[in-house]
Amino acid sequence: MDTKRCAVPQIAAAFSLLACLLFTGCGGGGHHHVTNGPPPTDIDGRPLAEGTGSVSVMIARPGGAPPDSTAPAIPAQSQSVRVRLEDPLAGNRLLAAEVLLTPGGSPEGPLTASFSDVRAGPVLVRVHAFATADGSGEPLLSTTAATTVTAGRRTSVP
C-alpha cells in the first residue's frame, strides 16, 4: 500500500510538468509566421520574383523611328503587328500577347502595346509585322528584345 501512495505524487508531478510545457510552449522564442502556402513557382518549379509590373512596347512606323532607336521600323505594307511577351525561364511560355492594327492610312508616330500584371523577372519581347489585318501569315518583319520587369514599375521597350 505504501507504493501506491508514492506513485500518486509522481503522477501529479508529471501532469504538472506536462501542463507547464503545454501552456508555456517549447521555449524556442522568435516569431513563427505562417504563410498561405509555398512561394509561387513557374511551370518548372523555380521560384518567381515577387510581384508584377507593366510593360510598354513602342513600335516605330515607317519613317517614324527616333534617330537613337536600334529597333527597325515596321514595313509600310504592314496591316498588323503581333506583340508577344514570353518567359525565357519556362521554355518561352507565353505571358501575354496583343495584335495591333496598322492600316495603310494610319497617322505617323509609334504604335504602343501595353501590358499590365506581368510577373517580375526576365521577359522576351517578340514583335512580328504582317501584311494581314489579323496578325497571321508569314511575317514581313520579326524582331526580339530581352528585358527585365521590375515589380511595381513600368518597363519600356523601344
Backbone hydrogen bonds, N-H to C=O, Kabsch-Sander energy under -0.5 kcal/mol:
donor,donor_aa,acceptor,acceptor_aa,energy
5,R,1,M,-1.3
6,C,2,D,-1.4
7,A,3,T,-1.4
8,V,4,K,-1.4
10,Q,6,C,-1.0
11,I,7,A,-2.4
12,A,8,V,-2.4
13,A,9,P,-2.3
14,A,10,Q,-2.1
15,F,11,I,-2.3
16,S,12,A,-2.2
17,L,13,A,-2.4
18,L,14,A,-2.3
19,A,15,F,-2.6
20,C,16,S,-2.3
21,L,17,L,-2.2
22,L,18,L,-2.3
23,F,19,A,-2.1
24,T,20,C,-1.8
25,G,21,L,-1.5
33,H,31,H,-0.7
35,T,33,H,-0.5
37,G,35,T,-1.5
42,D,46,R,-2.8
45,G,42,D,-2.0
48,L,40,P,-2.3
49,A,120,A,-0.7
53,G,118,V,-2.8
54,S,153,R,-2.4
55,V,115,F,-2.5
56,S,155,T,-2.9
57,V,113,A,-3.1
58,M,56,S,-0.6
58,M,157,V,-2.7
59,I,111,L,-3.1
64,G,61,R,-3.0
69,S,66,P,-1.8
74,I,60,A,-2.6
78,S,75,P,-1.8
79,Q,130,F,-3.1
80,S,130,F,-1.6
81,V,100,L,-2.7
82,R,128,H,-3.0
83,V,81,V,-0.5
83,V,98,E,-3.0
84,R,126,R,-2.7
85,L,96,A,-3.0
86,E,84,R,-0.5
86,E,124,L,-2.7
87,D,93,R,-2.5
90,A,87,D,-1.3
91,G,88,P,-0.5
92,N,87,D,-1.7
93,R,87,D,-0.9
93,R,90,A,-0.7
95,L,85,L,-3.4
96,A,85,L,-1.4
98,E,83,V,-2.1
100,L,81,V,-3.3
100,L,98,E,-0.5
102,T,79,Q,-3.0
106,S,103,P,-2.2
111,L,59,I,-3.0
113,A,57,V,-2.5
114,S,112,T,-0.5
115,F,55,V,-2.9
118,V,53,G,-2.8
120,A,51,G,-2.2
121,G,149,V,-2.1
123,V,147,T,-2.9
124,L,86,E,-2.8
125,V,145,A,-3.5
126,R,84,R,-2.8
126,R,124,L,-0.6
127,V,143,T,-2.8
128,H,82,R,-2.3
129,A,141,L,-2.7
130,F,80,S,-3.0
135,G,132,T,-0.6
140,L,129,A,-3.3
141,L,129,A,-1.1
143,T,127,V,-2.4
145,A,125,V,-2.5
147,T,123,V,-2.6
149,V,121,G,-2.9
152,G,52,T,-3.2
153,R,150,T,-2.0
155,T,54,S,-3.0
155,T,153,R,-0.5
156,S,154,R,-0.5
157,V,56,S,-3.1
